[in-house]
Amino acid sequence: MKKSSSVALAATFSAVVALAPSANATTVSWPPVPFSGGDTVAGATFMGTSVGGGSGEFTFASPMTNMWTASLNFNPGYNSGGVTQEFKYTLSTTNGNPFTAVGLTSQMQAGLPGGNFGKKVCTDGYGTGTCLDLSTINTASDNPDGTLKPLVGFGSTIYVIDTYNTTNGTAQITGITNTFKATPPASVPGPLPLLGVSAAFGFSRKLRKRILQSV
C-alpha cells in the first residue's frame, strides 16, 4: 500500500472546494480500510473503521485552514447490485476545535446514472447522539450553492457513515467526497485584573467628587 502527499491528486476528485497549492493531502489504495491506524493532516485525524464494496484510492486532504475533505475514488466504477454499502470513520481535530459544517458530493460515470448516496454525522458514536443526515442522487452536491450544512452542538470528534448503492445494473459510481469544517470557539473576555479593578474604582470615585464640587 503506497502513501503519498501530492496536490496534483486534487484533479482526480471533484471536491466541493478545490485544493489550494499549499494544501496537504495523503492518499492510500483501498481496500483495506483507509487509515485504520489513523492519519493526521493539518490538525485533524482521520481513522477508518470499515469500508463497503468497491476499490480504488482514498484521499484525506486539507484544502484550506480548518477545512478537510475525505474522498473515495472508485477504480473501476462500482455497481452495488442494489445492495447498500457503508463506509464508517471518525474525524477529530487535534486542537479541540468543534466541527461546525459538513458537505457531501457524489460522482457517477457519465451516461451511467442510478446512484443513491447518504451521509450520517453523529456526536456520540455511529448512529448515536445528535445526528445530521445528508443525501445526494447521481452526480450532485447537497450544497450546490457552496454553503456547507451547519453542525450545531457537535464537538471535536465526529462519527460518520457514508452509504452508497446503485438502482440498476448499468450504473457506475466513481466517487464520493466529504467536506468538513471546524471553527475555533469564540473567545470570552477574561475577568478584569485586580489592578485594573482598583484603577477603575479610583477613577470613578474621583469623577463623582468632581461632579459634586461643580454643583
Backbone bond lengths (Angstrom), bond angles and torsions (degrees), N, CA, C in turn:
res aa  C-N    CA-C-N  psi(-1)  N-CA   C-N-CA  omega(-1)  CA-C   N-CA-C  phi
1 M - - - 1.461 - - 1.512 108.64 -
2 K 1.301 116.60 121.93 1.446 121.54 -175.17 1.513 110.97 -101.13
3 K 1.322 116.00 135.51 1.455 122.21 -179.09 1.516 108.65 -118.37
4 S 1.325 117.65 134.93 1.463 119.65 -177.36 1.505 109.29 -142.84
5 S 1.350 114.68 163.98 1.455 121.64 175.49 1.513 107.07 -123.56
6 S 1.335 117.17 117.14 1.456 118.98 -175.78 1.505 110.95 -158.44
7 V 1.326 115.71 130.61 1.454 120.44 176.23 1.515 110.40 -73.78
8 A 1.345 117.22 -24.94 1.457 120.82 -178.78 1.517 111.77 -60.58
9 L 1.342 117.72 -22.71 1.452 121.00 179.18 1.512 112.66 -63.65
10 A 1.324 116.45 -17.21 1.464 119.91 -178.60 1.515 111.92 -60.17
11 A 1.324 116.93 -31.47 1.458 120.41 -178.34 1.517 111.49 -67.19
12 T 1.347 117.29 -21.11 1.457 121.17 -177.97 1.513 112.34 -76.44
13 F 1.305 116.48 -25.66 1.446 120.32 -173.40 1.520 111.40 -115.34
14 S 1.335 115.83 141.60 1.454 121.02 176.08 1.512 108.37 -93.33
15 A 1.308 116.75 77.72 1.460 121.79 -176.97 1.514 110.68 -81.11
16 V 1.334 115.95 158.58 1.452 120.86 177.37 1.519 110.26 -61.52
17 V 1.349 116.40 -40.28 1.449 121.47 177.84 1.514 108.06 -119.84
18 A 1.332 118.90 124.12 1.451 121.96 -179.08 1.523 110.07 -65.32
19 L 1.337 115.92 144.25 1.448 120.07 -179.87 1.521 110.55 -65.89
20 A 1.317 116.26 132.44 1.455 121.64 176.52 1.522 109.17 -79.64
21 P 1.338 118.20 159.64 1.457 120.71 -178.59 1.525 113.77 -56.73
22 S 1.330 117.86 -27.45 1.455 120.79 -177.23 1.521 112.74 -95.85
23 A 1.359 117.27 9.89 1.458 120.79 -174.66 1.523 111.16 -68.94
24 N 1.327 115.00 153.59 1.459 122.41 172.97 1.520 107.85 -101.82
25 A 1.329 116.58 142.57 1.454 120.31 179.19 1.520 109.86 -153.90
26 T 1.326 116.97 139.95 1.460 121.73 173.38 1.514 107.88 -128.09
27 T 1.330 115.94 141.28 1.459 121.70 -175.26 1.527 110.54 -131.19
28 V 1.330 115.54 138.23 1.464 121.33 174.30 1.519 108.45 -135.66
29 S 1.326 116.56 158.44 1.460 120.17 173.85 1.526 109.08 -82.59
30 W 1.329 116.64 154.69 1.470 121.35 175.94 1.512 109.98 -142.52
31 P 1.362 120.68 150.72 1.452 124.40 -6.74 1.531 111.10 -64.88
32 P 1.374 116.49 165.86 1.462 129.91 10.37 1.521 112.47 -76.39
33 V 1.333 116.96 -166.01 1.457 122.71 -178.37 1.532 109.07 -61.41
34 P 1.340 117.81 125.64 1.471 120.30 -179.97 1.527 112.57 -61.62
35 F 1.326 117.13 129.30 1.462 123.65 173.57 1.533 112.19 50.44
36 S 1.329 116.30 48.32 1.466 119.52 178.28 1.527 111.41 -64.77
37 G 1.340 116.42 -21.76 1.455 120.17 177.03 1.514 113.23 -95.14
38 G 1.331 116.26 0.87 1.458 121.12 179.20 1.521 112.21 95.97
39 D 1.317 116.48 145.46 1.460 123.07 175.80 1.525 107.89 -147.42
40 T 1.328 116.81 130.04 1.457 121.20 -176.70 1.526 110.40 -110.34
41 V 1.326 115.81 127.35 1.456 123.27 178.28 1.520 108.82 -131.56
42 A 1.315 116.75 121.10 1.472 122.74 172.67 1.524 113.73 48.85
43 G 1.334 117.01 43.46 1.451 119.78 173.74 1.506 116.85 91.35
44 A 1.333 118.45 10.50 1.465 121.26 175.93 1.521 109.19 -137.21
45 T 1.322 116.20 141.38 1.463 121.64 -178.83 1.519 109.86 -111.39
46 F 1.338 115.94 126.47 1.459 123.89 177.53 1.518 108.13 -103.48
47 M 1.344 116.14 135.89 1.455 120.58 175.11 1.522 109.84 -139.05
48 G 1.333 116.70 114.68 1.452 120.88 178.44 1.514 111.06 -81.84
49 T 1.329 117.22 143.94 1.467 120.65 179.17 1.526 112.69 -118.72
50 S 1.337 118.36 -25.44 1.466 121.43 175.13 1.522 108.54 -163.64
51 V 1.331 115.76 155.39 1.461 120.41 177.94 1.519 108.56 -145.09
52 G 1.344 115.82 140.47 1.452 121.30 -176.69 1.511 113.18 -85.55
53 G 1.348 115.56 -151.99 1.447 121.09 -174.60 1.518 113.79 -69.06
54 G 1.309 115.02 158.21 1.455 121.93 -179.46 1.515 111.41 108.60
55 S 1.339 115.65 174.20 1.454 121.10 177.68 1.516 108.38 -156.30
56 G 1.324 116.13 162.72 1.455 120.07 179.25 1.511 111.07 154.84
57 E 1.331 116.90 -133.07 1.457 122.57 179.86 1.529 110.16 -127.30
58 F 1.323 114.77 148.83 1.459 121.04 175.95 1.521 108.18 -122.05
59 T 1.333 116.63 135.11 1.465 121.69 179.35 1.518 110.32 -125.13
60 F 1.330 115.76 129.83 1.457 123.03 172.62 1.521 106.08 -111.92
61 A 1.330 117.07 122.39 1.459 120.53 -170.95 1.515 112.12 -142.17
62 S 1.328 115.44 162.91 1.461 121.90 175.27 1.524 108.34 -124.74
63 P 1.343 117.37 99.37 1.465 120.04 -177.87 1.518 113.74 -71.57
64 M 1.328 116.84 -23.87 1.454 121.50 177.89 1.522 108.63 -161.15
65 T 1.322 116.72 170.76 1.454 121.43 -177.51 1.529 111.36 -57.44
66 N 1.332 116.17 132.55 1.468 123.07 178.11 1.522 113.51 64.59
67 M 1.344 117.47 24.55 1.464 121.24 176.05 1.522 109.05 -140.39
68 W 1.358 115.56 140.80 1.456 121.01 -178.59 1.523 110.06 -138.04
69 T 1.351 115.71 153.18 1.459 121.90 173.64 1.523 109.05 -125.37
70 A 1.329 115.83 142.68 1.458 122.97 176.80 1.525 106.51 -125.79
71 S 1.347 117.17 113.26 1.462 120.83 -169.13 1.518 112.73 -124.86
72 L 1.342 115.50 126.82 1.461 122.20 170.51 1.521 108.08 -95.84
73 N 1.325 117.02 123.50 1.459 121.61 175.40 1.530 108.08 -111.94
74 F 1.336 117.28 116.72 1.461 121.79 -176.88 1.528 110.30 -87.23
75 N 1.325 116.23 125.72 1.463 121.25 179.09 1.528 108.72 -146.27
76 P 1.352 117.15 104.10 1.467 127.41 6.62 1.526 111.75 -77.25
77 G 1.350 115.72 177.44 1.451 120.41 175.09 1.518 110.39 -55.88
78 Y 1.337 115.54 154.40 1.463 119.65 -170.58 1.520 112.23 -120.12
79 N 1.351 115.56 135.84 1.463 122.95 172.50 1.523 107.32 -120.56
80 S 1.339 116.66 122.37 1.466 120.51 -174.16 1.520 113.32 -85.45
81 G 1.334 117.50 -4.64 1.457 119.81 -178.65 1.522 112.63 66.60
82 G 1.336 116.20 27.19 1.458 120.78 178.65 1.517 113.84 85.34
83 V 1.341 117.92 -0.19 1.467 121.61 -178.95 1.532 109.27 -95.89
84 T 1.330 117.31 126.64 1.462 121.05 179.51 1.524 110.51 -73.10
85 Q 1.323 116.05 128.09 1.458 123.14 179.18 1.531 109.56 -106.31
86 E 1.349 117.16 154.99 1.458 121.78 -178.32 1.527 111.46 -127.36
87 F 1.321 114.88 145.24 1.464 123.08 172.79 1.525 106.05 -127.34
88 K 1.348 116.76 114.57 1.464 120.84 -176.50 1.525 110.23 -111.76
89 Y 1.337 115.55 140.68 1.463 120.04 178.31 1.526 110.47 -162.00
90 T 1.322 115.02 162.99 1.458 121.04 174.50 1.516 108.96 -115.80
91 L 1.320 115.32 153.76 1.457 122.19 178.51 1.522 107.48 -136.23
92 S 1.350 116.63 131.07 1.463 121.26 -178.17 1.520 109.98 -136.38
93 T 1.324 116.48 139.74 1.461 119.78 173.43 1.521 108.32 -85.31
94 T 1.319 116.61 142.77 1.460 120.28 -177.61 1.524 112.46 -80.33
95 N 1.339 117.78 -18.63 1.472 120.45 -179.60 1.526 113.27 -101.55
96 G 1.343 116.64 4.00 1.454 120.33 177.20 1.508 115.36 84.93
97 N 1.336 118.58 2.03 1.465 119.93 178.01 1.527 110.15 -64.96
98 P 1.324 118.60 138.68 1.463 120.82 -179.28 1.527 112.16 -78.35
99 F 1.333 115.37 148.81 1.458 120.39 173.39 1.525 109.14 -75.57
100 T 1.326 116.84 133.91 1.459 120.74 -172.78 1.526 114.55 -124.35
101 A 1.336 118.70 -9.17 1.471 119.69 -179.39 1.519 109.77 -159.50
102 V 1.344 114.84 155.71 1.459 120.27 -176.44 1.523 109.41 -149.50
103 G 1.339 116.81 153.59 1.458 121.55 177.25 1.518 110.85 -145.44
104 L 1.336 117.44 159.18 1.463 123.18 -179.06 1.528 109.43 -136.79
105 T 1.337 116.09 130.90 1.460 121.75 175.53 1.526 108.75 -130.66
106 S 1.332 117.10 134.65 1.463 121.61 -179.92 1.528 110.06 -120.57
107 Q 1.336 115.48 151.99 1.465 120.89 179.82 1.526 111.07 -132.85
108 M 1.338 115.61 137.31 1.461 122.57 175.01 1.527 108.85 -120.82
109 Q 1.327 116.18 154.47 1.455 119.75 175.09 1.523 109.44 -64.27
110 A 1.329 116.86 136.57 1.465 121.79 -177.37 1.521 111.22 -55.27
111 G 1.332 116.16 130.32 1.455 121.92 177.75 1.510 114.93 81.87
112 L 1.357 117.13 0.00 1.465 120.30 -179.08 1.536 109.63 -129.47
113 P 1.356 117.21 65.21 1.468 120.85 -178.18 1.523 111.89 -76.88
114 G 1.340 114.63 176.66 1.457 120.10 177.82 1.510 112.37 123.61
115 G 1.340 116.68 35.37 1.453 120.13 -179.43 1.523 112.55 -114.64
116 N 1.314 116.80 138.56 1.463 122.85 174.05 1.519 109.20 -116.54
117 F 1.329 116.49 134.70 1.459 121.28 -175.81 1.526 109.95 -132.14
118 G 1.310 116.21 142.90 1.456 120.77 177.90 1.514 110.73 -139.11
119 K 1.315 115.33 163.93 1.454 120.91 179.98 1.523 108.21 -151.52
120 K 1.342 116.83 129.96 1.458 122.14 176.80 1.522 107.78 -124.41
121 V 1.329 116.56 121.63 1.462 123.01 179.71 1.520 107.72 -113.51
122 C 1.348 117.55 125.40 1.461 121.47 -174.10 1.530 111.67 -130.65
123 T 1.333 114.95 161.82 1.461 121.19 -175.51 1.520 114.02 -90.44
124 D 1.338 118.62 -34.36 1.460 120.71 -168.30 1.518 114.58 -110.95
125 G 1.302 118.17 -13.51 1.460 121.70 -177.68 1.519 108.40 167.24
126 Y 1.326 117.01 -178.82 1.457 120.46 -178.79 1.526 110.48 -71.07
127 G 1.330 115.21 104.73 1.458 121.00 179.90 1.509 114.14 84.63
128 T 1.341 118.77 9.16 1.460 120.89 -178.60 1.523 111.24 -124.87
129 G 1.333 114.99 157.03 1.457 120.61 -177.43 1.518 110.71 83.93
130 T 1.304 116.66 -155.64 1.463 121.88 174.66 1.521 108.67 -77.19
131 C 1.348 117.19 128.84 1.469 120.77 -176.00 1.528 111.29 -129.53
132 L 1.315 115.80 151.19 1.463 123.09 173.33 1.517 107.85 -124.34
133 D 1.341 116.74 133.10 1.463 122.18 -179.54 1.524 110.37 -110.36
134 L 1.332 115.63 136.25 1.460 122.86 174.25 1.525 108.24 -126.54
135 S 1.338 117.41 159.08 1.456 120.45 177.72 1.525 110.74 -155.94
136 T 1.324 115.67 152.12 1.460 122.18 174.51 1.526 108.88 -142.40
137 I 1.332 115.95 164.18 1.464 122.78 175.77 1.520 108.18 -129.59
138 N 1.351 115.99 131.25 1.463 122.38 179.23 1.532 111.21 58.82
139 T 1.331 117.59 -145.44 1.460 120.84 178.46 1.519 108.17 -84.30
140 A 1.321 115.92 106.47 1.461 119.83 -173.27 1.516 110.02 -163.04
141 S 1.329 114.39 167.99 1.454 121.78 173.47 1.520 108.17 -126.93
142 D 1.334 116.78 143.15 1.455 119.33 177.48 1.524 110.38 -75.44
143 N 1.344 116.82 -9.57 1.463 121.22 179.74 1.523 109.42 -130.97
144 P 1.344 117.93 67.62 1.462 121.27 -176.47 1.519 114.04 -60.07
145 D 1.341 117.43 -22.45 1.465 119.39 178.80 1.524 111.94 -87.71
146 G 1.345 116.07 2.30 1.457 119.93 177.46 1.512 114.51 87.16
147 T 1.339 117.23 0.49 1.456 120.93 -179.73 1.521 109.92 -93.18
148 L 1.320 116.88 118.56 1.456 120.79 179.01 1.531 110.68 -70.13
149 K 1.334 115.66 153.58 1.466 120.48 178.07 1.533 109.61 -76.73
150 P 1.339 118.07 132.49 1.469 119.83 -177.13 1.529 112.40 -72.54
151 L 1.320 115.32 143.29 1.452 123.00 171.49 1.526 106.79 -106.29
152 V 1.310 117.41 113.34 1.463 122.08 -176.40 1.526 109.58 -104.17
153 G 1.321 117.08 124.11 1.448 121.17 177.54 1.511 114.61 81.37
154 F 1.337 118.00 15.40 1.459 121.78 178.66 1.527 109.70 -90.41
155 G 1.337 115.85 155.36 1.449 120.75 -178.08 1.518 112.77 -103.92
156 S 1.329 115.52 -155.33 1.462 121.12 -175.76 1.523 113.02 -84.98
157 T 1.328 117.84 -5.97 1.469 122.13 175.00 1.525 108.94 -127.16
158 I 1.322 116.19 131.42 1.456 120.85 177.93 1.526 109.60 -126.85
159 Y 1.339 115.31 153.35 1.459 122.77 -179.28 1.531 107.59 -115.95
160 V 1.337 116.47 124.12 1.466 120.89 -169.65 1.525 110.58 -122.62
161 I 1.331 115.69 136.62 1.463 122.12 171.71 1.521 107.72 -123.34
162 D 1.325 116.95 115.70 1.465 121.79 171.30 1.524 108.20 -95.71
163 T 1.335 117.80 133.88 1.459 121.23 175.81 1.524 109.61 -119.93
164 Y 1.332 116.30 149.14 1.464 120.63 179.88 1.526 109.65 -154.13
165 N 1.338 115.54 139.21 1.457 120.49 174.84 1.523 110.02 -153.83
166 T 1.315 116.24 168.84 1.460 122.22 178.29 1.518 109.23 -118.97
167 T 1.332 115.62 147.95 1.461 120.83 -174.08 1.521 113.67 -104.58
168 N 1.339 117.28 -0.92 1.465 120.36 176.94 1.526 109.08 -149.60
169 G 1.326 116.13 172.20 1.457 120.65 -173.49 1.508 115.73 -77.46
170 T 1.331 118.09 -11.42 1.463 119.58 -177.44 1.526 113.78 -107.73
171 A 1.320 117.57 -12.02 1.467 121.27 -177.59 1.529 110.78 -60.36
172 Q 1.338 116.10 142.19 1.455 121.53 -178.86 1.529 110.10 -132.66
173 I 1.341 115.99 110.05 1.458 121.00 175.48 1.521 108.93 -78.18
174 T 1.325 117.13 131.83 1.469 120.07 -179.86 1.526 113.64 -116.59
175 G 1.340 118.57 -18.20 1.452 117.19 -179.70 1.519 114.33 -171.35
176 I 1.329 115.12 152.81 1.468 123.65 173.15 1.522 107.13 -136.03
177 T 1.325 117.05 127.25 1.461 121.19 178.50 1.521 109.97 -124.19
178 N 1.315 115.64 125.64 1.462 122.61 176.98 1.521 109.11 -107.21
179 T 1.322 116.80 138.29 1.458 121.71 177.35 1.522 109.62 -120.31
180 F 1.330 116.04 135.12 1.464 121.70 -178.50 1.528 109.56 -131.05
181 K 1.322 115.52 143.25 1.460 120.76 178.23 1.518 109.54 -131.22
182 A 1.338 115.81 137.70 1.463 121.75 174.63 1.522 108.12 -119.83
183 T 1.319 116.09 144.70 1.458 120.84 -177.61 1.522 109.74 -126.06
184 P 1.340 117.49 129.58 1.468 118.75 176.89 1.515 110.05 -59.01
185 P 1.332 118.48 138.26 1.466 120.46 178.78 1.516 111.21 -62.37
186 A 1.328 116.50 148.09 1.462 121.02 179.79 1.519 109.36 -63.66
187 S 1.326 116.33 136.82 1.461 120.90 -179.32 1.526 110.25 -74.04
188 V 1.323 115.91 140.69 1.463 122.19 179.18 1.526 108.26 -106.92
189 P 1.336 118.70 125.37 1.469 120.06 179.85 1.529 111.19 -57.08
190 G 1.322 115.72 134.40 1.446 120.56 -179.66 1.519 111.38 -79.24
191 P 1.337 117.59 170.62 1.469 120.69 179.24 1.525 111.13 -65.65
192 L 1.312 116.24 149.75 1.455 121.44 179.85 1.527 108.83 -68.13
193 P 1.353 118.01 130.13 1.460 119.78 178.66 1.524 110.98 -55.83
194 L 1.354 116.42 154.36 1.460 121.13 -178.56 1.523 112.03 -57.50
195 L 1.339 116.84 -38.78 1.458 120.03 178.98 1.518 110.22 -62.50
196 G 1.355 115.27 -39.96 1.458 119.32 179.92 1.520 111.46 -66.98
197 V 1.354 116.65 -38.37 1.459 120.65 178.73 1.524 110.18 -63.11
198 S 1.340 117.73 -43.70 1.463 121.87 -179.72 1.516 111.62 -63.37
199 A 1.348 115.45 -43.04 1.464 119.63 -179.74 1.517 110.78 -63.99
200 A 1.351 115.77 -42.80 1.457 119.75 -179.33 1.531 110.85 -64.40
201 F 1.338 116.61 -40.02 1.462 120.70 -179.85 1.535 110.49 -66.46
202 G 1.357 116.11 -40.96 1.463 120.09 179.64 1.513 111.99 -64.40
203 F 1.343 115.45 -41.64 1.465 119.55 179.32 1.526 110.27 -64.03
204 S 1.342 117.14 -41.68 1.452 121.12 -179.85 1.530 111.03 -63.05
205 R 1.337 117.33 -39.62 1.452 121.10 -179.87 1.531 111.67 -66.20
206 K 1.354 116.07 -41.50 1.466 119.69 179.19 1.526 111.02 -66.72
207 L 1.337 115.91 -39.33 1.459 119.80 179.93 1.524 110.71 -64.72
208 R 1.331 117.02 -40.88 1.462 121.07 178.82 1.525 110.75 -63.95
209 K 1.340 117.64 -38.21 1.474 121.78 178.96 1.519 111.66 -65.18
210 R 1.361 115.42 -40.60 1.487 119.35 179.40 1.532 110.09 -65.13
211 I 1.314 116.86 -38.99 1.457 120.40 -178.44 1.527 109.52 -65.53
212 L 1.315 118.38 -41.72 1.465 121.76 179.31 1.520 111.71 -65.79
213 Q 1.345 117.99 -36.09 1.457 121.90 -179.12 1.518 111.00 -71.19
214 S 1.331 117.45 -28.47 1.470 120.68 -176.91 1.523 112.49 -82.92
215 V 1.327 117.02 -11.40 1.478 119.60 -178.86 1.514 110.72 -81.94
